[in-house]
Amino acid sequence: MKTAWRALMLAGLAVSAAHAGESLQTLKPGSWLCTSPEAYDQAVAEERRADGDREELKRRLLEQKLCMYVDAEYVEKMMVPYAKVLERQGSKVKVTFTVDFRKRLALLHRQITRITYAGWTDEGNLVAAREIL
């Protein structure tokens, strides 16, 4: 029994030490999240040339399943642990995050939908998340 307890304690310490260096991060509102680093570069280049027609660009890239635009609404609905970096390629990072959508159906009933997104963005689009607790 004592051996099992010690093993659990050591495992817990190892996991907490591994996560101690990680900071919570979130995406800046107005960031692109794309299927590849190349698609991200393409979205940013097209946004610069779009002459203010961002809505059409957002619709087209989403329809082509290349990129989605992360606005302030998505950032507010991100759940802890916010954006987790999965992979790095130069200045681009692959992140994953979960968004929580709540819809009130009746006085005491609500529908909760959680969607997990993953995609590529520029490392500059990550910012330290505000402290929750």
Secondary structure, 3 states (H helix, E strand, C coil): CHHHHHHHHHHHHHHHHHHHCCCCEEECCCEEEECCHHHHHHHHHHHHHCCCCHHHHHHHHHHCCCEEEECHHHHHHECCCEEEEEEEECCEEEEEEEEEEEEECCCCCEEEEEEEEEEEEEHHHEEECCCCC
